[in-house]
Amino acid sequence: MRDLPALASVRTIYIEDLTHGEDPHLVEGSALVKEKLATKLAQSGRFMVVDRPDQADALLTGVAGFQRWYFGMESFFGLEGSLNTQYAGIGMVRLLDATTKRPIWTHEYETGFFHPTQPVVDRVADQIAEQLLADASSAARSSAPLLPSVNEPTSTEPTR
């Protein structure tokens, strides 16, 4: 969901707790994703991230972080095996109008190519920020007034 005219007018964002009430043992790294997301959005110059919801045009809410699970040989007849740890990024976020709470923009994290040198919280934060910035750029272009082309007359006088 992308309300481009509304997104074009957003300048300030408040990022809520990205565990969204989930058990912090099920969704880990939410605070890190929030911090990295705030840094990336602020560094872009497109948005200002604010400290309080009453200072914001829009609220970023949802769940973002990672889940950890273990797999491998488990205890069998008293024998201990080795367990491997797997991490999966998760993210379902919405940008809401701060006044009406109406959704402006939504994004669901999509797993992609494996990046062994990039931590999972960075992948989640980067994808959310990059998509929001790309959509905000599209929104700004689509809402910009059209300028006359170089070959069009700019006065209302008839051409001869």
ABEGO torsion letter per residue (X at the ends): XBBAAAAAABABBBBBBAAGGBBAAABBGAAAAAAAAAAAAAAAGABBBBABAAABABBBBEBBEBBBBBBEBBBBGGBBBBBBBBBBBBBBBBBBBAAAGBBABBBBBBBBBBBAABBAAAAAAAAAAAAAAAAAAAAAAAABBBBBBAABBABABBBX
